[in-house]
Amino acid sequence: MTSWRSAPAPGANFYVVRTRQRDGLQHYLNVTRIDTLNHYPVSPHLPQVYAYGRLRADIYPLAEDLAVTCLSLPMWPGMTEDQVVDSICGYFERP
């Protein structure tokens, strides 16, 4: 068994940003050919599979806020940081 001290560092496979304008930014990036993803579009406690617990929609406000503000950006060796940063800045600098 590998000790956690000698295990290789984990690799990052997505980069998450938060914005109240998530849907608009996502559309803008997709138009500029930068694919994005909403990894958790619904709060973890709200899917139908958990309906038996009868959890109210407002019981975990932080989880619900994260579900509507988080956007996962791509990370792959062929994409430069400038491509993503310039595109995001382009969205927020629009008139």
Secondary structure, DSSP 8 states (H G I E B T S, - for coil): ---TTTS-------EEEE-TTHHHHHHHHHHTT---B-S-SS-TT-SGGGGGG---TTS-HHHHHHHHHEEEE---TTS-HHHHHHHHHHHHT--
